[in-house]
């Protein structure tokens, strides 16, 4: 640009000198060209080439103009040539040179002459916006000041004008993005201070010079953000106001400037005193300014911002009303055709929006939307504030959606919010806010439509915004709070504990960053309460529940009684109180919860689309109180409220399923109380409708389906009940998606604890025994089923479509090793870090899951694979009975049954009248207690004898209630076969008991002993498909005729952090002797996670002689204790991921390796089932710990049977050893009934 302009101006001058055509230099275009040239002059330092051409142009204009019109050009020529003359005096006109010589000769007031030249140059630079002229002006004025001694009457004036010139030079350099602006600004401030110092206190110019200094200091603060500059700005501006007379027309502007700087310091330092003073100064500015003052609108706007800040600090509606009035007056004070009208109108819209959010006034909201639409439409594409206007419109539309429930508002909000983000470059200071608004709009659409893509995108966007806000020291509390809310919502949808942990952290940080009187503090406290409630429900930490109640109560106390958010804060507190009542039974909590719930409902408009949620929560309170005190008035009230809630919730609203599900539960409870079949019929309808919703979360739909099924079962509509449970079971794949971590999957499965047995019982009663087995299989062992799907169907796929099989394996393996799936993977509180990497992992895993779903669809299109990974039917499941009958035992509230499965299907169903869930638990609980007594080192002999007797009685009860009738039926129909084998597939708490040891063992010598172990050989299987998998074709023998090192012995005689196991040495010696030359022994330090995992694929049998740890509440964390167990435990989840194609036998000589989970008994999550899933055909494990000596003896007996000339099967070997031990110690069933065989 500079070179082009030099050429243009140079050509014009050359042509003029050639033909003396005055039009060439007097043409207005000539002035435009020279002004543009001066604006791009090189700096720092004088650009002599530019100054020379510009000087000659003005000199020629001076020569061409009439006398009287030529003086301005002469003055400019002198100014421009001054720098050129100093370097090249021959390059300027002779007359200019003579004038320069005269100026340099001094005189009575040299400073005044320099000042005149400098002031003229300064005026010209202001008019032309030329950096070159501004630099010349500053140089002349510096000389003027240098030539003016201290105490001179004109020194203050000359310093003042120099300061203004330097400030102008700074502004020009800053706008041109030149790097040397700071030097000019620093000099302007120094000179400005000197000007003030040189001005007497009674000089009427003092106020103006103080004001000019304040402007320079404010500019430097705005650039460098130094609090020292801001403090000095305020002090100087206070002095300026003090020095300004009351009738001075500049007073209003100086008051307003003081108010602006005080408000800025409040924003930085949060001093209420500053804000109060800012409001006072801004009020005085408005009061002082005349109605026609050109800056009146600006003064009103500044007052509006100050009052809005005061509202945010105190929550005072009076301040907010004042802000609205100020912004409205500001808009009215400026003509609609003024470009600034858009900004003032937008500010009014924001103030009205804030008042709507505070008061709930629909008029304010409607006006807000109207203003925001008008402003956004009026802004041109290149308007600097267009992005801001679009984002504000997006927020207003979101609020309108929340108020009216129109999805069109939300769709438009997303469009305009996205346009706002696109309209600004990355790094723009406001882009963070625009991102947040877009993220919130997408989260709102998820809440309405249930689209998980919207929710995931929302979190990605909100995380970017929060990260940017924290790094830029913006209002991080707002960004963190919004991110936390979205994470919490996704936890409620997907169940990932990592989302919830991060939500709690973000909530805490948001609260910590919010001042005590901030208007949003109550809502942020309430959000923290909800996150803590959810974590309590997941992790059962009483500390979380207590804190949830405490912060929830504080939120209610902090929120004004007329605040529209009060209803949400009340309902959150209501739920916290109800949870605490359900945890510790305090009636006071329940009564307070109901009272709070009533207040929340009273605060909601009748036409509010979210009203159903408030009604449903109050209905749930009354339902809980009914269950406690059995008052019919409570259950009637609950049903009335829940029906209202269903009516209030729009048909496509996600809360509708919650309302329907709770209504179905309440109707069931009233049926139980008064026996009205009308209630059950209504419950069936409610549950069915809730199940078929497409916008609700899968968890809610499953819960609704189970309540549908329960209601139908109680109505004895068995076919309807089966349909309901089929719907629930059909949703399990969505309930526990593969991309979730193992712990998260287990937590979600708690919702369906009895679904398999209840579905099976209903199917039996519907005369569908084959379907009963299918539903039993599909509804339990869900995680096992996922894993077996992969392992069982790949062989045939690999033969015909190897590329598809290979891709399937790739995706499966990626999903089987989730980040953060192991124990202890948590985000630490107070880290202050945005876990972007974790979010990226989550997005990648969800994409991988989608890829896997698409691949499965593709595979199913291939010939012969239409049922790939589909649930097997009874004909396929019956193959599990290839070696003998499988007894599937379902214990349900709708009757309990033993389903006898043979290769032909379901041979028979046996009703178990003496087995209900409650009866089974009443036997399991004292049984487990008796085992604890026997293991206790403090129990007396008498107590231990009583405990053994308790165990014996439980074994007798199992014979009478279950095993006896089944064994006799199998024998009578000759179903046991030559090996006299039977497999038990148990459910619920029955899985804690040793059915293989059931019986009256005092009859062991009778002709027909009343014991299982004297009549048949027992094995166990968690599911029928697991047993089928154990029998898959492969080259694994039961004898040891193959290669060396086929037996791996992992022994831990001593273990860090655990008691010694002296019997381990005997086990190792016996095994080494028995398998001489064919055994690989690893002991102590050699037994580590990595070393054992590396060895397992090369061996067919493995024997673990070590401690085991079993966790009822986190079964996938149960593990064997190796040398490095404290650093890297060998867990159930680790074992289950193994794929060992040549595995034969795993002997787990450790504590409780076959013990079921307390929370997830039907999932069969334990070490024994994990080894079976890893590929072992046979697994020997224990239900509870046995003594070291007994364990060593049993090991010797079992391996002796396995290695004799005619080896026994592992099941027969375990059977024989335990039977022999029983015969030795018949009165000590705890010794001989723990070991069990699982598998083929």
Buried (B, 14 or more C-beta within 10 A) or exposed (E): EBEEBBEBBBEBBEEBEEEEEEEBBBBEEBBEBBBBBBBBBBBEEBBBBBBBBBBBBBBBBBBBBEEEEBEBBBBBBBBBBBBBBBEEBEBBBEBBBEBBEEBEEEEEBBBBBBBBBBBBBBBBBBEBBBBBBBBBBBBBBBBBBEBBEEEBEBBBBBBBBBBBBBBBBBBBBBEEEBEEBBBBBBBBBBBBBBBBEBBEEEBEBBBBBBBBBBBBBBBBBEBEEEEEBBBBBBBBBBBBBEBBEEEBEBBBBBBBBBBBBBBBBBBBEEEEEBBBBBBBBBBBBBEBBEEEBEBBBBBBBBBBBBBBBBBBBBBBBEBBBBBBBBBBBBBEBBEEEEEEBBBBBBBBBBBBBBBBBBBBBEEBBBBBBEBBBBBBEBBEEEBEBBBBBBBBBBBBBBBBBBBBBEBEBBEBBBBBBBBBBEBBEEEEEBBBBBBBBBBBBBBBBBBBBBBBEBBBBBBBBBBBBBBBBBEEEBBBBBBBBBBBBBBBBBBBBBBBBBBBBBBBBBBBBBBEBBEEBBBBBBBBBBBBBBBBBBBBBBBEEEEBBBBBBBBBBBBBEBBBEEBBBBBBBBBBBBBBBBBBBBBEEEEEBBBBBBBBBBBBBEBBEEEBBBBBBBBBBBBBBBBBBBEBEEEEEBBBBBBBBBBBBBEBBBEBBBBBBBBBBBBBBBBBBBBEBEEEEEBBBBBBBBBBBBBBBEBBBBBBBBBBBBBBBBBBBBBEBBBBBBBBBBBBBBBBBEBBBBBBBBBBBBBBBEBBBBBBBBBBBBBBBBEBBBBBBBBBBBBBBBBBBBBBBBBBBBEEBBEEBEEBBEBBBBBBEBBBEBBBBBBEBEBEEEEEBBBEEBBEBBBEBBEBBEBBBEBBEBBEEEEEBEEBBEBBBBEBBBBBBEBBBBBBBBBBBBBBBBBBBBBEBBBBBBEBEEBBBEBBBEBBEBBBEBBEBBBEEEBEEEBBBBBBEBBBBBBBBBBBBBBBBBBEBBBEEEBBBEBBBBBBBBBBBBBBBBBBBBBBBBBBEEEEBBBBBBBBBBBBBBBBBBBBBBBBEEEBEBEBEEEEBBBBBBBBBEBEEBEEBEBBBBBBEBBBEBBEEBBBBBBBEBBBBEBBBEBBEEBBBBBBBBBBBBBBEBBBBBBBBBBBBEEBBBBBBBBBBBBBEBBBBBBBBBBBBBBBBBBBBBBBBBBBBBBBBBBBBBBBBBBBBBEBEBBBBBBBBBBBBBBEEEBBBBBBBBBBBBBEBBEEEEEBBBBBBBBBBBBB
